[in-house]
Amino acid sequence: MYDVISVGSATIDCFVETGETLFQQITKHMDEPIVRVPFGSKIVVDAVDFLTGGGGTNCAVSFARLGLKTAYLGKLGGEQSRLVLEELKKEKVDISLVVPAKDTGFSVVLDAKGHDRTILTYKASNNDMLWNELDKKKLQTKWFYMASMVGESYKTQLKLFEYAKKNGIKVAYNPSSYIAKQGYKKLKKLLDCTDILVFNKEEAFELLGEMFDIETALKKLKKLVNGIVVVTDGSKGCHCYADKYYYLWPSALKAKEATGAGDSFASAFVAGLIMGHDIPYCLQMGQANAESVIMHKGAKNDLQTYPQVQSKIKKNPAKLTVKDI
């Protein structure tokens, strides 16, 4: 019996450090900044690094480091999959549920000074996982952590939600923007089976179909699930609604590289609940884990162990506001 099975994508992430030469932010008459790449020229970059990513494997490693018995469920294969699978095994993540495939997802992460990041991603077999490819006998777990999946994998994930509900398995769900855009009516079957819904503020508004003040949004979201709603807001902190409204004040740290910040926060928060901690402590676990990851390149670098998280919280407890709404 696993504590948690992490379901989602696996990728090889190629980090390209471009310095200040590649991007020009253009904001005039635009809803959001865009990037401009000069075609027809060769651009010298500062450095290139190959690391592993993908919401499914990021969270699997995070759960394992925090001390939970963890398995990863996803679809990957080919020569590039060796890097992902070897890392998972090294981190003591069970990979017996992995569905073999011909290729593995690949992303190019373009970084520039003063800029967040732009990611070019090739989904490969991440989108092709079929229900009949899964070994249902091995789906023995207390929790599923569902990272975002699309295509055939989304259909399979929906069946996993239903399987969880029938078998008394709790579910934490982290939908992406392109899933949230479908709206809560189309996602009703998934949300009905969700015990913890965790995503960022933009995704929350996309799911609701319009913008509200955060407290109104949380109340509307809480009606869609039977458990806890967590809405992260980057450098502005994090909001949570369960029995009460919890606001986690933001960290003073400035991110060096934001890839994997959401996965590290969400997985540590869910891990805390699996361990039996209360919501304030779980929120602090999420922040402690994310603070560590954003100071390093890559989504898995310096994910924290449970003793490390405990130490961080003890030395520098986060500020929390709790109230009824």
Beta strands, then each sheet from edge to edge (+ up, - down):
strand 1: 2-7
strand 2: 11-17
strand 3: 47-53
strand 4: 70-73
strand 5: 75-77
strand 6: 99-101
strand 7: 105-111
strand 8: 118-122
strand 9: 141-147
strand 10: 170-174
strand 11: 196-200
strand 12: 228-232
strand 13: 238-241
strand 14: 245-248
strand 15: 320-323
sheet 1: 4+ 1+ 9+ 10+ 11+ 12+ 13- 14+ 15-
sheet 2: 3+ 2- 7- 8+
sheet 3: 5+ 6+
end
